[in-house]
Amino acid sequence: MQVVAFAREKQGTGASRRLRHSGRTPGIIYGGDQEPTMIELDHNPLWFALQKEAFHSSVLDLELDGKTEKVLLRDVQYHPYKQLVLHVDFQRVNARTRLHMKVPVHYEGAEESPAVKVEGQVVSTVTTEIDVSCMPSDLPEFILVNLSKLGKNGVLRLRDIKLPRGVSAVKRLAAINPVLATATAAPAVEEDAPAAEGGADAAA
């Protein structure tokens, strides 16, 4: 995905406020062996790009002053209640350096699993993103997890899936092998108690 940015000369709270009033959003590019670069972007194209999942988890082509460099979106600040982006941070990507990135998880096949088709259970997904490490060229837009083999009371963990080639999970002490999805019994449906015999006569 491509992002078009412009050099930002003026800094400070007042300058940023005037910039937003003019329809642009302040931002910064940092990282690598270069000094941080202050930038500004047209707000509306940025807003619509931010609605796309891939914009948050892909290596982006950022064009600035006729030159293009690889970056990752690292932070976004939104207005508390307006549809307004206040500030964005991008990090430069070195093609020869591994990066850490949170990648969204997409699930498929739950309705075809024995837990659902045979046992009538409910499959619940627990994890929505996985922190991975890989080279920039190997960064997946998302990780697809197939649930079609999940059995009765089954639990699918991170170690049970195969990550894309060149991608490894970043293990945290708090969740070395997190649960991705579970199968549990469907909640019981309560039936109304039958009216007592003769209730209508008694009421009469």
HUGI-V563459 format. One record per residue. RES is the residue in three letters. SS is DSSP state (a for helix, b for strand, c for the rest). OMEGA is omega as a letter, one per 20 degrees, with the letter a starting at -180 (* if undefined). Layout:
res->RES ss->SS omega->OMEGA
res->RES ss->SS omega->OMEGA
This chain:
res->MET ss->c omega->a
res->GLN ss->b omega->r
res->VAL ss->b omega->r
res->VAL ss->b omega->a
res->ALA ss->b omega->r
res->PHE ss->b omega->r
res->ALA ss->b omega->r
res->ARG ss->c omega->a
res->GLU ss->c omega->a
res->LYS ss->c omega->r
res->GLN ss->c omega->r
res->GLY ss->c omega->a
res->THR ss->a omega->a
res->GLY ss->a omega->r
res->ALA ss->a omega->r
res->SER ss->a omega->r
res->ARG ss->a omega->r
res->ARG ss->a omega->r
res->LEU ss->a omega->r
res->ARG ss->a omega->r
res->HIS ss->a omega->a
res->SER ss->c omega->r
res->GLY ss->c omega->r
res->ARG ss->b omega->a
res->THR ss->b omega->r
res->PRO ss->b omega->r
res->GLY ss->b omega->a
res->ILE ss->b omega->r
res->ILE ss->b omega->a
res->TYR ss->b omega->r
res->GLY ss->c omega->a
res->GLY ss->c omega->r
res->ASP ss->c omega->a
res->GLN ss->c omega->r
res->GLU ss->c omega->r
res->PRO ss->c omega->a
res->THR ss->b omega->r
res->MET ss->b omega->a
res->ILE ss->b omega->r
res->GLU ss->b omega->a
res->LEU ss->b omega->r
res->ASP ss->b omega->a
res->HIS ss->a omega->a
res->ASN ss->a omega->r
res->PRO ss->a omega->r
res->LEU ss->a omega->a
res->TRP ss->a omega->a
res->PHE ss->a omega->r
res->ALA ss->a omega->a
res->LEU ss->a omega->r
res->GLN ss->c omega->a
res->LYS ss->c omega->a
res->GLU ss->a omega->a
res->ALA ss->a omega->a
res->PHE ss->a omega->a
res->HIS ss->a omega->a
res->SER ss->a omega->a
res->SER ss->c omega->r
res->VAL ss->c omega->a
res->LEU ss->b omega->r
res->ASP ss->b omega->a
res->LEU ss->b omega->a
res->GLU ss->b omega->a
res->LEU ss->b omega->r
res->ASP ss->c omega->r
res->GLY ss->c omega->r
res->LYS ss->b omega->a
res->THR ss->b omega->r
res->GLU ss->b omega->a
res->LYS ss->b omega->a
res->VAL ss->b omega->r
res->LEU ss->b omega->r
res->LEU ss->b omega->a
res->ARG ss->b omega->a
res->ASP ss->b omega->r
res->VAL ss->b omega->r
res->GLN ss->b omega->r
res->TYR ss->b omega->r
res->HIS ss->c omega->a
res->PRO ss->c omega->a
res->TYR ss->c omega->r
res->LYS ss->c omega->r
res->GLN ss->c omega->a
res->LEU ss->c omega->r
res->VAL ss->b omega->a
res->LEU ss->b omega->a
res->HIS ss->b omega->r
res->VAL ss->b omega->r
res->ASP ss->b omega->r
res->PHE ss->b omega->r
res->GLN ss->b omega->r
res->ARG ss->b omega->a
res->VAL ss->c omega->r
res->ASN ss->c omega->a
res->ALA ss->c omega->a
res->ARG ss->c omega->a
res->THR ss->c omega->r
res->ARG ss->c omega->r
res->LEU ss->b omega->r
res->HIS ss->b omega->a
res->MET ss->b omega->r
res->LYS ss->b omega->a
res->VAL ss->b omega->r
res->PRO ss->b omega->r
res->VAL ss->b omega->r
res->HIS ss->b omega->a
res->TYR ss->b omega->r
res->GLU ss->b omega->r
res->GLY ss->c omega->a
res->ALA ss->a omega->a
res->GLU ss->a omega->a
res->GLU ss->a omega->a
res->SER ss->c omega->r
res->PRO ss->a omega->a
res->ALA ss->a omega->a
res->VAL ss->a omega->a
res->LYS ss->a omega->a
res->VAL ss->c omega->a
res->GLU ss->c omega->a
res->GLY ss->c omega->a
res->GLN ss->c omega->r
res->VAL ss->b omega->r
res->VAL ss->b omega->r
res->SER ss->b omega->r
res->THR ss->b omega->a
res->VAL ss->c omega->a
res->THR ss->c omega->a
res->THR ss->c omega->r
res->GLU ss->b omega->a
res->ILE ss->b omega->r
res->ASP ss->b omega->a
res->VAL ss->b omega->r
res->SER ss->b omega->a
res->CYS ss->b omega->r
res->MET ss->c omega->a
res->PRO ss->a omega->a
res->SER ss->a omega->a
res->ASP ss->a omega->a
res->LEU ss->c omega->r
res->PRO ss->c omega->r
res->GLU ss->c omega->r
res->PHE ss->b omega->r
res->ILE ss->b omega->a
res->LEU ss->b omega->a
res->VAL ss->b omega->r
res->ASN ss->b omega->a
res->LEU ss->c omega->a
res->SER ss->c omega->a
res->LYS ss->c omega->a
res->LEU ss->c omega->a
res->GLY ss->c omega->a
res->LYS ss->c omega->a
res->ASN ss->c omega->a
res->GLY ss->c omega->r
res->VAL ss->b omega->r
res->LEU ss->b omega->a
res->ARG ss->b omega->a
res->LEU ss->a omega->a
res->ARG ss->a omega->a
res->ASP ss->a omega->a
res->ILE ss->c omega->r
res->LYS ss->c omega->r
res->LEU ss->c omega->r
res->PRO ss->c omega->a
res->ARG ss->c omega->r
res->GLY ss->c omega->a
res->VAL ss->c omega->r
res->SER ss->b omega->a
res->ALA ss->b omega->r
res->VAL ss->c omega->a
res->LYS ss->c omega->r
res->ARG ss->b omega->r
res->LEU ss->c omega->a
res->ALA ss->c omega->a
res->ALA ss->b omega->a
res->ILE ss->c omega->a
res->ASN ss->c omega->a
res->PRO ss->c omega->r
res->VAL ss->b omega->r
res->LEU ss->b omega->a
res->ALA ss->b omega->r
res->THR ss->b omega->r
res->ALA ss->b omega->a
res->THR ss->b omega->r
res->ALA ss->c omega->r
res->ALA ss->c omega->r
res->PRO ss->c omega->a
res->ALA ss->c omega->r
res->VAL ss->c omega->a
res->GLU ss->c omega->r
res->GLU ss->c omega->r
res->ASP ss->c omega->r
res->ALA ss->c omega->r
res->PRO ss->c omega->a
res->ALA ss->c omega->r
res->ALA ss->c omega->r
res->GLU ss->c omega->r
res->GLY ss->c omega->a
res->GLY ss->a omega->a
res->ALA ss->a omega->r
res->ASP ss->a omega->a
res->ALA ss->a omega->r
res->ALA ss->a omega->r
res->ALA ss->c omega->*
